[in-house]
Amino acid sequence: MNTQNIYLEHANITVNNLDTAVDFFQAAFPDFQIRGGGDTNGRKWIHLGNDITYIALNETLVQKMNVKDYTQPGINHLGFVVEDVNVIAERLLAAGYQRDYPKQEENYRIRDYFADADGNEYEFVQYLSDSIDERNFYDA
């Protein structure tokens, strides 16, 4: 099997307010810094991340709250692999964010879900095994 070194370089998300979006990501990932930004036709944007990955944030010109319920087409959440789910959760809870679902502890992973101020949901997953078979194991 021919495998390639594939990873997600960035996600591009439109938000109501750049500052509150930055606050969420920097609460979760304190090493995320603004890599660049600008203004395109009156719409502000920034790239927030580290040397390897980033989130492209665009500020909308029309304020709107997202309603996510997994029944409509679109992205339901983005998942980040992290070293310690509890550290991420503690930072987000301390910053005033709430869990979307109870933390899920399984045989080989721990998952926690949080939403930003716009209702965009993010999953943080900590793998408890280096075995690919165990990481990809799902109870029926």
Secondary structure as UniProt FT lines:
FT   STRAND          10..15
FT   HELIX           18..28
FT   TURN            30..31
FT   STRAND          33..40
FT   TURN            41..42
FT   STRAND          43..49
FT   STRAND          54..59
FT   STRAND          77..81
FT   HELIX           85..94
FT   TURN            95..96
FT   STRAND          104..105
FT   STRAND          109..115
FT   TURN            117..118
FT   STRAND          121..127
FT   HELIX           132..135
//
